[in-house]
Amino acid sequence: MNKVKGGYFHKLLKVDLSSKTWEVEPLSDDFISKYIGGRGFGAKWVWDNLKAHNFKIDPLGEENLLVMAPGPFTGLYLPSSGKTSFISISPATGIYGDSSMGGVFGVEFRQTGFDALSLKGKAPELSFLFIDDGDVSIVPAPELAGKGSLETEGLIKQRIGDLTVHVAVIGPAGENRVAFACVNTDFGRNAGRTGVGAILGSKNLKAIVVRGSKDLPVYDLKKLNLETNKAITYLRNHKFFKFWQEQGLMCVIDYANNMGILPTHNFRDGSFARVNSINGFTMESKYKIGDAACFACPMACSNICLVKEGKYAGTVVEGPEYESCAMLGSNLGIDNFAAVLRANHLCDELGMDTITVGNLIGVLIEGYETGLISLKDIEGEPLTWGDDEKVMRVIEKIARREGVGDILAGGSRKVIETWPQLSPIISQVKGLEQSAYDCRAAISMALGYATSDIGAHHTRAWTIAKELEDGRDWSLEEKAKLVIFHQTIRPLFDMFGVCRLPWIELGLNENHYAAFFSAVTGLDYSLDELMARSRDIYDLTRLINVKLGISRKDDQPPLRWFKDPVQTGPLAGKVLKREEFNTILDIYYQLRNWDAEGKPNPEIEKNFN
Amino acid sequence: MSKQLAIIPERCSGCKTCELVCSISHFNVTNPKKAAVRVMVVYPHPIVRMPIICSQCRIPKCADGCPVNAITRKNGTVEIDKDTCISCLKCLESCPFGAIFIHDDVEYPFKCDLCGGDPECVKACPKNAILFIPEHVLGQAQRINNVLSYSHMKEIEYFEKGEKKQIRYAEIGKEDV
């Protein structure tokens, strides 16, 4: 028996939007010590719900369960504790999906006295959910229909009469069930991937509003402070700490370009000739007006940017971070940083994932350029690389499902269904469009994308830097092991409800997190034991996906990586080899104890009943 | 020497670490809502973030607003005397900065006490947006800027160990008033 002495309220808030009722379910110590929190809780409840529906769930149906879960660390005094996750069956992929966001929303939610929220059903009219320190109400708000995310957040704050409530909100794209609609909070932070915004839209829920005042439970606050001060001292003395605050994730643009992995012209190329006009230094010198950080984060990786002149003057964005800038910049051939900011702002306001938007518009431009689709297909308006004004129009069309936008709004699965000839130039895995790292020269990264439980996103494994910097002559087994290590430790941060950047970017030792965990919960788990919990959750999400039809055939990198060599830059000529990939996939399955088709041992199902 | 808290909003990232450490050091709990400092963010564009915290005014408006004279300034800090306070919360409204706070769990309003002379928020702020400086240093940046922007200032560039540097000076005999 594991006695949990802190870190949790032991309460799940379950809301049924159809009947407008809610109940509080107690969470046992056994449950907590097995699933930890965040994505761990979410995966288990999504699994239970799938079983209750015989594994037949329409992601946009009333029966789909959406879980919102911060973790036991969220809101505490330890580095970067502002994270919260959304977990569900994704409308983009039809399989397990999750996405996390920073800001303060998860902290404020925890202060209402709950550990997690689960949503099912569908509100009879467009509404928002208001969790006010333990009081729950579903408030009809038809007047918010069609309003942008940022605008809605302001309107709700005014309506409640308190500027310090925190709001998670969807834009028009979420209301229109765009497959990659996101959830936005704090005027510009997003849970961007796997279409969690569309699920809120399908439930007629425009926003979740939280206001809490409760103390966050910590078992040994003194010990936690001690551990935290050690970690913070390390971070503040790191040689890149200040540079990190100055550029944040935008510093990756130059890094990726120099390494030859910056997506350019729909991933055809790995470096961008005009990179200087969209890199971190351009941002810093001409556009940046402030730093922004998530809760309790010393690193402040986010930037506030303002366009001061020209046709996009007045555009304000919290961001862009690397992915948004690469996908909406070099990937579309756009070398005007103000246009990148504008496109990012539009995606935020309309409520769409910048990674997928940049991907699909890139596909459209290349498809038209190479004659795979006709001028008629794109409504008589020629699309070319770098044409920022047309890109803005397509972004609007997607969110409002107009014309060609209606096809793109279905995500890459819908695009391939409509235009099968585009399939070889779409970079996606399992229906989720790839994030911004070219991996033709990094087979571990390709493996990471191919076996990620949500599709082609780097949230589960980001091994590319290590492989390109010092792992070129590693064996395939070493590379597969690195991927599994990443797929185990990175989701652990999502279970704790903290950001992984202090670890991955500034090298904060992972053992700090085991020390935090024992101070917060009183459970004496070693890092290895915590990693084992995370690994179990990976098996569980795999089990979910296998039940939904996923197998070896789906664990494949985008076709482009095998066919089209990198054109320029240090990796010119590189291409993935099919045989080598098949071998590393075999090794990966063996290391995971899955069979040759990627199925976990059926016995493990018992663990989760 | 009297010291004062000085806020530089341009530096604030909105991370609320100041709120966290304040609640931990004063109430021994993790609860930003029990902090005597609050980071406010403008909207709908989160352009400016600013920690709001008591200035320890020499002529405190909160004391003027207090009907029972519970608020006085002693040794450089403005204090609320709990024995006298009736918790009517008039001070929350009369403070021109909104730097006095209340919480459901706490009987009396609370405000910054400078942690007895070594403020935790100053030490914890990762952006150095909250400073604790001698009062006479306040305004020094403006004073020196005023000197440097004197209209007769001239500038020359020179190289020292290969590094480009500048010197500013004003020429004698060219004064016209």
Interface residues (C-beta under 8 A of the other chain):
Chain A: G75 L76 Y77 V104 V107 Q111 L150 E151 E153 G154 K157 L163 T164 D186 F187 G188 G212 S213 K214 D215 L216 V218 L221 N225 I232 R236 Q245 I289 G290 D291 A292 A293 C294 F295 A296 C297 P298 M299 A300 S302 I304 L306 V316 E318
Chain B: E10 R11 S13 G14 C15 K16 T17 L20 V21 I24 N28 V29 T30 N31 P32 K33 K34 R38 M40 V41 Y43 P44 H45 P46 I47 V48 R49 H103 D104 D105 A124 P126 K127
